[in-house]
Amino acid sequence: MKDTKNIKYIIYARKSSESEDRQVQSIEDQITRLKELAKNLGLNVVDILSEAKSAKAPNKRAVFNEMMRRLEAGEANGILCWHIDRLSRNPVDSGNIHWLLQQSILQEIQTAVKKYSPEDCVLMFNLESGMANDYIIKLKRDVKRGNRGRLEKGWRPNCAPLGYLNARDEQDNGIIIEDPERFPLIRKMWDMMLTGKYTPPQILEIANNEWGFRTKKTKRQGGKPLARSALYRIFTSEFYAGTIKYAGEEYEGSHNPMVTLDEFDRVQYLLGRKGKPRAKKHKFPFTGSIRCGECGCLVTAEHKYKKLKEGGVNEHTYYHCTRKRADYNCSQRHSVTEANLDEQICNEISKFTITPRLREWALGILRSSNEKEIAERQQVHESQNRAVETTQRELDNLTKMRYRDLIDDEAFLKEKESLQGKIRELRRHLKVTEERADNWLELTEQVFDFATHARESFINGDIETKKQILVALGSNPMLKDGKLSIDANEWFIPIIENKKAIEAEIEGLEPSQMQINKGREGHEDLTRPCLLGGRDSNPNMQLQRLPSYRWTTPE
């Protein structure tokens, strides 16, 4: 047996702050236990070294590298450590230790449970070192899989940034919530930056000295004033706008964004940062609906920012042709602001906008004729039903004639196909009649509701409402030389042609004279597109494109 008294040992204790070492004893505990072991075994300890570093990558531990240098220099020839994985979790460092053992420069490695020497345990050392390295590889794979799962659910896999806190939901899943103490203060910093009147150093001075802002206190750090670099990280991190950047990819976060993407872009502009190109998440109401009046390409939109001398940023949205046709050099380089486009669409809507009084007048006419319309449709419906029944009897009789061999197969098949086609056509007309009888009044009311309230809804509506109204106005919206043109839908044409005359007539009547049929003669065209519906085989499908509006009639 080798005389361990001639071996000079270095105690090496290590613990990583990463997840791989959560179950490992602290450095202080390792050193205490290793001192007791050295005393019990009578080992000669010449130095104690420790560090808090991960061993999964080579050449990253300054203290370990210093120990290896001293071993090669002959200052020591033994290592005392808690477990072999405290020395290495990567093949490069394991290979260096193995080489020192093989050359007998390192005489012995003593752990809490076994020892390794050049003569008898090199194979076991390689095996256990390989197991430690394999553990890191598996752990890395599992961590990546877990992180991707969290990212796909919209949760950042590491510590929450300032203004947010890591938490657990009811299912014990990791989530990120607002920090009730710091979230409103950091949002206030964004507001100050958005005014354009404050620089980041000025905001930092106010936050730390006037508000008393302090970072979140943790076991090892925090509880201090906000650093300048930390403030710049806040103002340049897209996490605060709801986007998570991780490993070169972007994910949509499930946390509550502190600022909008527009506000984030505006701050980047104020900071003078162009940034890397990224997918824009701005939503524009009219993209995808309007085409260039010259080349036919779609019209796109973009945000523009301009710093104001008095502070702040002026922001505009511009619409222009994409000019994506390779075979045509479009000359449309004129841009239109969103405000100007809004105004032009409002003017188009104004052409058929009717007053609530005209709406009630027109719907009164339709309701008064509803019973007559239903009766007329009922007669048509009954007649169509009788035609279907008659044709079906003819088909039944034809089948009986074939059973009795009164006609041959060729004549039977030819007549059968003719009768079946006739039945299909009759049933199609019957279905159309049923749909019109059930829906024509409701759908007509939608047209008049739209004509009454579309302009107000467009002015006050959100992006989706504006897009729906533009689509409902008509077909082929074109933008050329900054001017918008739309082919109005046919059901608005009678309104455009008759509304002025009817409104003038209605305004001239006293309330007592406002009988429901008063002024009806000569203006049937106002309701004709909905009453007749003959221009389209299925008016229901087109009328359903109109947005539905609800309102309360003033008393």
C-alpha positions as CSV (number, residue, x, y, z in Angstrom):
1,M,0.0,0.0,0.0
2,K,1.2,3.4,-0.9
3,D,2.4,5.6,2.0
4,T,-0.1,8.5,1.9
5,K,2.1,10.5,4.3
6,N,4.5,11.3,1.4
7,I,1.6,12.7,-0.7
8,K,0.9,16.4,-0.5
9,Y,-2.8,17.0,-1.0
10,I,-4.7,20.0,-2.2
11,I,-8.3,20.2,-1.0
12,Y,-10.5,21.3,-3.9
13,A,-14.1,22.3,-3.3
14,R,-16.5,23.5,-6.0
15,K,-20.1,24.2,-6.3
16,S,-21.9,25.7,-9.3
17,S,-24.8,28.1,-9.0
18,E,-26.5,26.4,-11.9
19,S,-29.2,23.7,-11.8
20,E,-26.8,20.8,-12.1
21,D,-25.6,21.4,-8.5
22,R,-28.8,22.0,-6.6
23,Q,-28.4,18.9,-4.5
24,V,-24.6,19.3,-3.9
25,Q,-23.4,20.4,-0.5
26,S,-22.2,24.0,-0.1
27,I,-18.5,24.8,-0.4
28,E,-18.2,25.4,3.3
29,D,-19.7,22.0,4.1
30,Q,-17.4,20.2,1.6
31,I,-14.3,21.8,3.1
32,T,-15.5,20.9,6.7
33,R,-16.1,17.3,5.7
34,L,-12.9,17.0,3.7
35,K,-10.8,18.3,6.7
36,E,-12.4,15.7,8.9
37,L,-11.6,13.0,6.3
38,A,-8.0,14.2,6.0
39,K,-7.6,14.1,9.8
40,N,-9.1,10.6,10.0
41,L,-6.9,9.2,7.2
42,G,-3.8,11.1,8.3
43,L,-3.5,13.0,5.0
44,N,-1.0,15.8,4.5
45,V,-3.0,18.8,3.3
46,V,-0.8,21.7,1.9
47,D,-3.6,24.0,0.7
48,I,-7.3,24.5,0.4
49,L,-8.8,25.8,-2.9
50,S,-12.4,26.6,-3.7
51,E,-14.5,28.3,-6.4
52,A,-18.1,28.7,-7.4
53,K,-17.9,27.9,-11.1
54,S,-19.5,25.4,-13.5
55,A,-17.3,22.6,-14.7
56,K,-19.3,21.7,-17.9
57,A,-16.9,23.7,-20.2
58,P,-13.1,23.5,-20.2
59,N,-10.7,26.4,-19.3
60,K,-13.4,28.4,-17.5
61,R,-12.2,27.8,-13.9
62,A,-9.3,30.0,-12.8
63,V,-8.8,28.2,-9.4
64,F,-8.9,24.7,-11.1
65,N,-6.3,25.8,-13.7
66,E,-4.1,27.2,-10.9
67,M,-4.3,23.8,-9.1
68,M,-3.3,21.9,-12.3
69,R,-0.3,24.2,-12.7
70,R,0.8,23.6,-9.1
71,L,0.4,19.8,-9.6
72,E,2.6,19.9,-12.7
73,A,5.1,22.1,-10.9
74,G,5.4,19.5,-8.1
75,E,4.0,21.7,-5.4
76,A,1.5,18.9,-4.7
77,N,0.8,15.4,-5.9
78,G,-2.6,14.6,-4.5
79,I,-6.2,16.0,-4.7
80,L,-8.8,15.7,-1.9
81,C,-12.3,16.4,-3.2
82,W,-15.9,15.5,-2.3
83,H,-16.7,13.6,-5.5
84,I,-15.0,13.1,-8.8
85,D,-17.5,15.3,-10.6
86,R,-16.3,18.2,-8.5
87,L,-13.1,18.1,-10.5
88,S,-14.6,17.9,-14.0
89,R,-17.8,17.5,-16.0
90,N,-16.1,17.9,-19.5
91,P,-13.8,15.5,-21.4
92,V,-11.0,18.1,-21.8
93,D,-10.4,18.7,-18.0
94,S,-11.0,14.9,-17.4
95,G,-8.3,14.1,-20.0
96,N,-5.8,16.4,-18.3
97,I,-6.3,14.9,-14.9
98,H,-6.1,11.4,-16.5
99,W,-2.8,12.3,-18.1
100,L,-1.4,13.5,-14.8
101,L,-2.5,10.2,-13.2
102,Q,-1.0,8.1,-16.0
103,Q,2.3,10.0,-15.8
104,S,2.3,9.6,-11.9
105,I,2.6,13.3,-11.6
106,L,-0.7,13.0,-9.7
107,Q,-0.2,10.2,-7.2
108,E,-3.7,10.0,-5.8
109,I,-7.2,11.4,-5.9
110,Q,-9.1,10.9,-2.6
111,T,-12.9,11.4,-2.4
112,A,-15.3,10.9,0.4
113,V,-16.0,7.3,-0.7
114,K,-13.0,6.0,-2.7
115,K,-9.5,6.8,-4.0
116,Y,-7.9,6.8,-7.5
117,S,-4.3,6.0,-8.2
118,P,-2.2,5.4,-11.3
119,E,-1.8,1.7,-10.7
120,D,-5.3,0.4,-10.1
121,C,-8.2,2.9,-10.7
122,V,-7.5,4.7,-14.0
123,L,-10.2,2.8,-15.8
124,M,-12.7,3.5,-13.0
125,F,-11.7,7.2,-13.0
126,N,-12.4,7.3,-16.8
127,L,-15.7,5.6,-16.4
128,E,-16.9,7.9,-13.6
129,S,-15.6,11.0,-15.4
130,G,-17.5,9.9,-18.5
131,M,-20.6,9.5,-16.4
132,A,-20.2,13.0,-15.1
133,N,-19.8,14.3,-18.6
134,D,-22.8,12.3,-19.8
135,Y,-24.9,13.8,-17.0
136,I,-24.1,17.3,-18.2
137,I,-25.0,16.3,-21.8
138,K,-28.4,14.9,-20.7
139,L,-29.0,17.8,-18.4
140,K,-28.3,20.3,-21.2
141,R,-30.7,18.5,-23.5
142,D,-33.4,18.3,-20.8
143,V,-33.0,22.0,-20.0
144,K,-33.3,23.0,-23.7
145,R,-36.4,20.9,-24.0
146,G,-37.9,22.5,-20.9
147,N,-36.9,26.0,-22.0
148,R,-38.5,25.5,-25.4
149,G,-41.7,24.3,-23.8
150,R,-41.9,27.4,-21.6
151,L,-41.1,29.7,-24.6
152,E,-43.8,28.1,-26.7
153,K,-46.3,28.8,-23.9
154,G,-45.1,32.4,-23.8
155,W,-43.0,32.3,-20.6
156,R,-39.3,33.5,-20.3
157,P,-37.3,30.5,-19.0
158,N,-34.9,32.6,-16.9
159,C,-35.2,35.3,-14.2
160,A,-37.9,37.9,-14.7
161,P,-36.5,41.4,-15.6
162,L,-37.0,44.4,-13.4
163,G,-40.6,45.3,-13.0
164,Y,-41.7,41.6,-13.1
165,L,-41.5,38.6,-10.7
166,N,-41.2,34.9,-11.1
167,A,-44.3,33.1,-9.7
168,R,-46.2,29.8,-9.8
169,D,-49.7,29.3,-11.0
170,E,-52.4,27.0,-9.6
171,Q,-50.9,24.0,-11.5
172,D,-47.4,24.9,-10.1
173,N,-46.2,26.1,-13.5
174,G,-43.6,28.9,-13.7
175,I,-45.1,32.2,-14.8
176,I,-44.1,35.9,-14.8
177,I,-46.3,38.5,-13.1
178,E,-46.1,42.2,-12.4
179,D,-44.0,43.4,-9.5
180,P,-46.6,45.6,-7.7
181,E,-43.8,47.7,-6.2
182,R,-41.6,48.4,-9.3
183,F,-43.9,47.9,-12.3
184,P,-45.7,51.2,-12.0
185,L,-42.4,53.1,-11.4
186,I,-40.7,51.6,-14.5
187,R,-43.8,52.3,-16.6
188,K,-43.5,55.9,-15.4
189,M,-39.9,55.9,-16.6
190,W,-41.1,54.8,-20.1
191,D,-43.7,57.6,-20.0
192,M,-41.0,60.2,-19.2
193,M,-38.9,58.8,-22.0
194,L,-41.8,58.9,-24.5
195,T,-42.3,62.7,-23.9
196,G,-38.9,63.3,-25.5
197,K,-38.1,65.9,-22.8
198,Y,-36.0,63.7,-20.6
199,T,-32.7,61.8,-21.2
200,P,-32.0,58.5,-19.6
201,P,-29.5,60.0,-17.1
202,Q,-32.2,62.5,-16.0
203,I,-34.7,59.8,-15.6
204,L,-32.2,57.8,-13.6
205,E,-31.5,60.7,-11.3
206,I,-35.2,61.3,-10.6
207,A,-36.0,57.6,-10.1
208,N,-33.1,56.9,-7.7
209,N,-33.0,60.2,-5.7
210,E,-36.6,61.5,-5.8
211,W,-38.6,58.3,-6.0
212,G,-36.2,56.2,-3.9
213,F,-36.2,53.4,-6.5
214,R,-34.3,50.2,-5.4
215,T,-33.8,46.9,-7.2
216,K,-35.4,43.8,-5.9
217,K,-33.5,42.3,-3.0
218,T,-32.2,38.7,-3.4
219,K,-30.0,36.5,-1.3
220,R,-26.8,37.6,-3.0
221,Q,-27.6,41.0,-4.5
222,G,-30.2,43.7,-5.1
223,G,-31.7,46.4,-2.9
224,K,-29.6,49.0,-4.6
225,P,-30.3,52.1,-6.8
226,L,-30.9,51.4,-10.4
227,A,-27.7,51.4,-12.5
228,R,-27.4,53.3,-15.7
229,S,-26.7,50.2,-17.7
230,A,-29.8,48.6,-16.2
231,L,-32.0,51.5,-17.3
232,Y,-30.7,51.2,-20.9
233,R,-31.4,47.5,-20.7
234,I,-35.0,48.3,-19.8
235,F,-35.4,50.8,-22.6
236,T,-33.9,48.4,-25.2
237,S,-35.5,45.1,-24.2
238,E,-38.5,44.0,-26.2
239,F,-39.7,41.9,-23.3
240,Y,-41.4,45.1,-22.0
241,A,-43.3,45.2,-25.3
242,G,-44.5,41.6,-25.0
243,T,-41.8,39.8,-27.1
244,I,-39.3,37.3,-25.7
245,K,-36.0,37.0,-27.5
246,Y,-34.1,33.7,-26.7
247,A,-31.3,31.9,-28.6
248,G,-31.7,34.0,-31.7
249,E,-35.5,33.5,-31.9
250,E,-38.5,35.6,-31.0
251,Y,-41.6,34.4,-29.1
252,E,-44.8,36.1,-28.2
253,G,-44.9,36.5,-24.4
254,S,-47.8,35.6,-22.2
255,H,-46.9,38.2,-19.6
256,N,-48.6,41.6,-19.4
257,P,-46.6,44.0,-21.7
258,M,-45.6,47.2,-20.0
259,V,-45.6,49.2,-23.3
260,T,-47.0,48.8,-26.7
261,L,-44.8,48.0,-29.7
262,D,-45.4,51.5,-31.1
263,E,-44.2,53.0,-27.8
264,F,-41.1,50.7,-27.8
265,D,-40.2,51.7,-31.4
266,R,-40.6,55.4,-30.5
267,V,-38.2,55.1,-27.6
268,Q,-35.7,53.3,-29.9
269,Y,-36.0,56.2,-32.2
270,L,-35.4,58.7,-29.4
271,L,-32.3,56.7,-28.3
272,G,-31.0,56.9,-31.8
273,R,-31.0,53.1,-32.2
274,K,-31.9,51.7,-35.6
275,G,-31.7,48.2,-34.3
276,K,-31.8,45.0,-36.3
277,P,-34.5,44.4,-38.8
278,R,-37.4,42.5,-37.2
279,A,-40.9,41.4,-38.1
280,K,-43.3,44.3,-37.5
281,K,-46.4,43.6,-35.5
282,H,-48.2,46.8,-36.3
283,K,-51.8,46.4,-37.4
284,F,-53.1,48.7,-40.1
285,P,-56.8,49.0,-40.9
286,F,-56.5,49.2,-44.7
287,T,-53.6,47.0,-45.7
288,G,-54.8,44.0,-47.8
289,S,-58.0,45.8,-48.9
290,I,-56.7,48.6,-51.2
291,R,-54.8,48.3,-54.5
292,C,-52.7,50.7,-56.5
293,G,-54.8,52.3,-59.2
294,E,-51.9,52.1,-61.7
295,C,-50.2,48.8,-61.4
296,G,-52.7,46.8,-59.3
297,C,-50.3,45.9,-56.5
298,L,-51.5,46.0,-52.9
299,V,-51.1,49.2,-50.9
300,T,-49.0,48.8,-47.8
301,A,-48.4,51.0,-44.7
302,E,-45.6,52.0,-42.5
303,H,-44.9,54.1,-39.4
304,K,-42.7,57.2,-39.5
305,Y,-41.3,59.1,-36.6
306,K,-40.0,62.7,-36.4
307,K,-38.4,64.4,-33.4
308,L,-39.9,67.8,-32.5
309,K,-37.9,70.7,-31.5
310,E,-40.0,71.3,-28.4
311,G,-39.5,67.6,-27.4
312,G,-41.5,64.5,-28.1
313,V,-42.0,62.6,-31.3
314,N,-44.5,63.2,-34.1
315,E,-45.8,59.9,-35.5
316,H,-47.6,59.3,-38.8
317,T,-48.8,56.2,-40.7
318,Y,-48.3,56.4,-44.5
319,Y,-50.0,54.3,-47.2
320,H,-48.3,53.7,-50.5
321,C,-48.0,51.2,-53.4
322,T,-45.7,48.2,-52.7
323,R,-44.5,48.4,-56.4
324,K,-43.8,44.7,-56.4
325,R,-44.5,44.0,-60.0
326,A,-41.2,43.0,-61.8
327,D,-42.7,43.6,-65.2
328,Y,-44.0,47.1,-64.6
329,N,-42.3,50.3,-63.3
330,C,-45.1,51.9,-61.2
331,S,-44.9,55.7,-61.0
332,Q,-47.0,55.9,-57.9
333,R,-44.5,57.2,-55.3
334,H,-47.0,59.4,-53.5
335,S,-47.8,58.5,-49.9
336,V,-51.1,59.2,-48.2
337,T,-51.3,59.6,-44.4
338,E,-53.8,57.4,-42.5
339,A,-55.6,60.5,-41.4
340,N,-56.1,61.6,-45.0
341,L,-57.3,58.1,-46.0
342,D,-59.7,58.1,-43.1
343,E,-61.1,61.4,-44.3
344,Q,-61.6,60.1,-47.9
345,I,-63.3,56.9,-46.7
346,C,-65.6,59.1,-44.5
347,N,-66.5,61.1,-47.6
348,E,-67.4,57.9,-49.4
349,I,-69.6,56.8,-46.5
350,S,-71.3,60.3,-46.4
351,K,-72.6,59.8,-49.9
352,F,-75.2,57.2,-48.7
353,T,-75.4,58.1,-45.0
354,I,-79.1,58.7,-44.0
355,T,-80.6,60.3,-41.0
356,P,-82.4,58.2,-38.3
357,R,-85.7,59.8,-39.4
358,L,-85.2,58.6,-43.0
359,R,-84.3,55.2,-41.7
360,E,-87.5,54.9,-39.7
361,W,-89.5,56.2,-42.7
362,A,-88.0,53.6,-45.0
363,L,-88.3,50.7,-42.6
364,G,-91.9,51.7,-41.8
365,I,-92.7,51.2,-45.5
366,L,-91.0,47.8,-45.5
367,R,-92.8,46.7,-42.3
368,S,-96.2,47.8,-43.6
369,S,-95.6,45.8,-46.8
370,N,-94.2,42.8,-44.9
371,E,-97.5,40.9,-44.6
372,K,-98.2,41.4,-48.3
373,E,-94.7,40.3,-49.2
374,I,-95.0,37.2,-47.1
375,A,-98.4,36.3,-48.6
376,E,-97.0,36.7,-52.1
377,R,-94.0,34.6,-51.3
378,Q,-96.2,32.0,-49.7
379,Q,-98.2,31.7,-52.9
380,V,-95.0,31.3,-54.9
381,H,-93.8,28.8,-52.3
382,E,-97.0,26.7,-52.5
383,S,-96.8,26.7,-56.3
384,Q,-93.2,25.6,-56.2
385,N,-94.1,22.8,-53.8
386,R,-96.9,21.6,-56.0
387,A,-94.5,21.5,-59.0
388,V,-92.0,19.4,-57.0
389,E,-94.8,17.0,-56.0
390,T,-96.1,16.7,-59.5
391,T,-92.7,16.0,-61.0
392,Q,-92.0,13.5,-58.2
393,R,-95.2,11.6,-59.1
394,E,-94.2,11.6,-62.8
395,L,-90.9,10.0,-61.7
396,D,-92.7,7.4,-59.6
397,N,-95.1,6.6,-62.5
398,L,-92.1,6.3,-64.8
399,T,-90.5,3.7,-62.5
400,K,-93.8,1.7,-62.4
401,M,-93.9,1.7,-66.2
402,R,-90.4,0.2,-66.3
403,Y,-91.4,-2.5,-63.8
404,R,-94.2,-3.5,-66.2
405,D,-91.8,-3.5,-69.2
406,L,-93.9,-0.7,-70.9
407,I,-90.7,1.2,-71.8
408,D,-87.2,0.0,-72.4
409,D,-84.0,0.8,-70.4
410,E,-82.8,3.5,-72.8
411,A,-86.1,5.5,-72.7
412,F,-86.4,5.0,-69.0
413,L,-82.9,6.3,-68.1
414,K,-83.3,9.3,-70.4
415,E,-86.6,10.3,-69.0
416,K,-85.5,9.6,-65.4
417,E,-82.4,11.8,-65.8
418,S,-84.6,14.6,-67.2
419,L,-87.1,14.4,-64.3
420,Q,-84.4,14.3,-61.6
421,G,-82.8,17.4,-63.1
422,K,-86.1,19.1,-63.1
423,I,-86.7,18.2,-59.4
424,R,-83.3,19.5,-58.4
425,E,-83.9,22.8,-60.2
426,L,-87.3,23.2,-58.6
427,R,-86.0,22.5,-55.1
428,R,-83.2,25.0,-55.6
429,H,-85.8,27.7,-56.5
430,L,-87.9,26.5,-53.5
431,K,-84.9,27.0,-51.1
432,V,-84.2,30.5,-52.5
433,T,-87.8,31.4,-51.9
434,E,-87.7,30.1,-48.4
435,E,-84.5,32.1,-47.6
436,R,-85.9,35.3,-49.0
437,A,-89.2,34.9,-47.2
438,D,-87.5,34.4,-43.9
439,N,-84.6,37.0,-44.2
440,W,-85.4,39.8,-46.6
441,L,-86.7,42.2,-44.0
442,E,-83.9,41.5,-41.5
443,L,-81.3,41.9,-44.2
444,T,-82.8,45.1,-45.5
445,E,-82.7,46.5,-41.9
446,Q,-79.0,45.7,-41.9
447,V,-78.5,47.9,-45.0
448,F,-80.3,50.9,-43.5
449,D,-78.6,50.4,-40.1
450,F,-75.3,50.4,-41.9
451,A,-76.2,53.5,-43.9
452,T,-77.3,55.3,-40.7
453,H,-74.4,54.5,-38.4
454,A,-71.5,53.4,-40.5
455,R,-69.8,56.9,-40.6
456,E,-70.0,57.3,-36.8
457,S,-68.8,53.7,-36.3
458,F,-65.9,54.3,-38.7
459,I,-64.7,57.4,-36.9
460,N,-64.9,55.8,-33.4
461,G,-64.2,52.2,-34.4
462,D,-61.1,50.1,-33.9
463,I,-58.9,48.6,-36.6
464,E,-61.2,45.6,-37.3
465,T,-64.3,47.8,-37.5
466,K,-62.7,50.1,-40.0
467,K,-61.5,47.2,-42.1
468,Q,-65.0,45.7,-42.2
469,I,-66.7,49.0,-43.1
470,L,-64.2,49.5,-46.0
471,V,-64.9,46.1,-47.4
472,A,-68.7,46.6,-47.0
473,L,-68.6,49.9,-48.9
474,G,-68.1,48.2,-52.3
475,S,-65.6,46.6,-54.5
476,N,-62.2,47.5,-56.1
477,P,-60.9,50.1,-53.6
478,M,-58.1,51.9,-55.6
479,L,-55.5,54.5,-54.6
480,K,-54.0,56.6,-57.3
481,D,-52.2,60.0,-57.0
482,G,-53.3,60.1,-53.4
483,K,-57.0,59.7,-54.3
484,L,-59.2,56.8,-53.2
485,S,-62.0,55.4,-55.4
486,I,-64.5,52.7,-54.6
487,D,-67.2,51.0,-56.8
488,A,-70.2,51.3,-54.4
489,N,-72.2,48.2,-53.7
490,E,-75.4,48.1,-55.7
491,W,-77.7,48.3,-52.7
492,F,-76.3,51.7,-51.8
493,I,-77.0,53.2,-55.2
494,P,-80.7,53.9,-54.7
495,I,-79.9,55.5,-51.4
496,I,-77.3,57.8,-53.0
497,E,-79.7,58.8,-55.8
498,N,-82.9,59.4,-53.8
499,K,-81.9,60.3,-50.2
500,K,-81.6,64.1,-50.7
501,A,-85.1,64.4,-52.3
502,I,-86.7,62.1,-49.7
503,E,-85.0,63.8,-46.7
504,A,-86.1,67.3,-48.0
505,E,-89.7,65.9,-48.3
506,I,-89.6,64.4,-44.8
507,E,-88.1,67.5,-43.2
508,G,-91.0,69.5,-44.7
509,L,-93.6,67.4,-43.0
510,E,-95.0,68.1,-39.5
511,P,-94.8,65.2,-37.0
512,S,-98.6,64.9,-37.2
513,Q,-98.4,64.4,-40.9
514,M,-95.7,61.8,-40.8
515,Q,-97.9,58.9,-41.8
516,I,-96.0,55.7,-42.6
517,N,-96.8,55.7,-46.3
518,K,-96.5,59.5,-46.7
519,G,-94.1,60.4,-49.5
520,R,-93.7,56.8,-50.6
521,E,-94.8,57.3,-54.1
522,G,-92.0,58.0,-56.5
523,H,-89.3,56.7,-54.2
524,E,-89.7,53.0,-54.3
525,D,-86.1,52.7,-55.7
526,L,-84.8,53.5,-52.2
527,T,-85.9,50.1,-50.9
528,R,-85.9,48.2,-54.2
529,P,-82.4,46.6,-54.0
530,C,-83.5,44.8,-50.9
531,L,-87.1,44.1,-51.9
532,L,-86.3,42.7,-55.3
533,G,-82.9,41.1,-54.9
534,G,-83.1,39.9,-58.4
535,R,-79.6,41.2,-59.4
536,D,-78.0,38.5,-57.2
537,S,-79.0,34.9,-56.9
538,N,-78.1,34.9,-53.2
539,P,-78.3,38.4,-51.7
540,N,-78.1,36.9,-48.3
541,M,-74.4,36.1,-48.7
542,Q,-73.5,39.7,-49.8
543,L,-75.6,41.5,-47.2
544,Q,-74.0,39.4,-44.4
545,R,-70.8,41.2,-45.2
546,L,-72.2,44.3,-43.6
547,P,-71.1,44.9,-40.0
548,S,-73.9,44.8,-37.5
549,Y,-74.6,47.9,-35.3
550,R,-76.6,48.3,-32.2
551,W,-77.8,51.6,-30.7
552,T,-80.4,53.1,-28.5
553,T,-83.0,55.4,-30.2
554,P,-83.2,58.7,-28.3
555,E,-86.6,59.3,-26.7
